[in-house]
């Protein structure tokens, strides 16, 4: 990623992967809170150890995701990043305007 041409559009595949990682972390937290921790209600020690393991695991996953995101950000120049944000804002603005005018046409 470090040795790439700055005139070429950056590869955003890692960001798509981060969305999946975020979903997995969310599901893991939900599963732990709904299924696992209630099973350990009778033992404070087991519950504490499960919580510690859960927090350490999630910290490692989040650390890896942060590292990947940092490498993607380092691979992009600030000009590319600002252009990408501007393009996305312009596209969103145009879509909102198109949706508003379509909604007004349906009302009439």
C-alpha positions in Angstrom: 0.0 0.0 0.0 2.9 2.3 0.7 4.4 2.1 -2.8 1.5 3.2 -5.1 0.9 5.9 -7.5 -1.0 8.8 -5.9 -2.7 9.6 -9.2 -4.6 6.3 -9.1 -7.8 6.0 -7.1 -7.1 4.3 -3.7 -8.2 0.8 -3.0 -11.1 1.0 -0.5 -11.6 -2.8 -0.2 -10.1 -2.7 3.4 -12.8 -0.3 4.4 -15.5 -2.7 3.1 -13.9 -5.4 5.2 -14.0 -3.2 8.3 -17.8 -3.0 7.9 -17.9 -6.8 8.2 -15.5 -6.7 11.2 -17.7 -4.2 12.9 -20.7 -6.4 12.4 -18.9 -9.4 13.8 -17.9 -7.5 16.9 -21.4 -6.3 17.4 -22.8 -9.8 17.0 -20.2 -11.1 19.4 -21.1 -8.5 22.0 -24.8 -9.3 21.6 -24.2 -13.1 21.9 -22.1 -12.6 25.0 -24.6 -10.4 26.7 -27.7 -12.4 25.8 -26.5 -16.0 25.9 -23.2 -16.4 27.8 -23.2 -14.0 30.7 -26.6 -15.0 31.9 -25.3 -18.6 32.2 -22.6 -17.4 34.5 -24.9 -15.5 36.9 -24.3 -18.0 39.7 -20.6 -17.6 39.8 -19.1 -14.1 40.1 -15.6 -15.4 39.4 -16.6 -17.1 36.1 -18.6 -14.1 35.1 -15.6 -11.8 35.8 -13.3 -14.1 33.8 -15.7 -14.2 30.9 -15.9 -10.4 30.9 -12.2 -10.1 30.9 -11.8 -12.5 28.1 -14.5 -10.8 26.1 -12.9 -7.4 26.6 -9.4 -8.6 25.6 -10.7 -10.3 22.5 -12.7 -7.3 21.4 -9.7 -5.0 22.1 -7.5 -7.2 19.9 -10.0 -7.2 17.0 -10.6 -3.4 17.3 -6.8 -2.8 17.4 -6.4 -4.8 14.2 -9.2 -2.8 12.6 -7.7 0.5 13.7 -4.3 -0.5 12.3 -5.9 -1.4 9.0 -7.8 1.8 8.8 -4.6 3.8 9.7 -2.7 2.1 6.8 -5.6 2.9 4.4 -5.5 6.6 5.6 -1.7 6.7 5.3 -2.0 5.4 1.8 -4.3 8.2 0.7 -3.0 11.7 0.3 -5.1 14.4 2.0 -6.0 15.8 -1.4 -7.5 12.4 -2.4 -9.3 12.1 0.9 -10.8 15.6 0.6 -11.8 15.0 -3.0 -13.5 11.7 -2.1 -15.4 13.4 0.7 -16.4 16.3 -1.5 -17.5 13.9 -4.3 -19.6 11.9 -1.8 -21.2 15.0 -0.3 -22.0 16.3 -3.8 -23.5 13.0 -4.8 -25.5 12.8 -1.5 -26.7 16.4 -2.0 -27.8 15.7 -5.6 -29.6 12.5 -4.5 -31.4 14.4 -1.7 -32.5 17.1 -4.2 -33.7 14.5 -6.6 -35.7 12.7 -3.9 -37.2 16.0 -2.7 -38.3 17.0 -6.2 -39.7 13.5 -6.8 -41.7 13.7 -3.6 -43.1 17.1 -4.5 -44.1 15.7 -8.0 -46.0 12.9 -6.3 -47.9 15.3 -4.0 -49.2 17.3 -7.0 
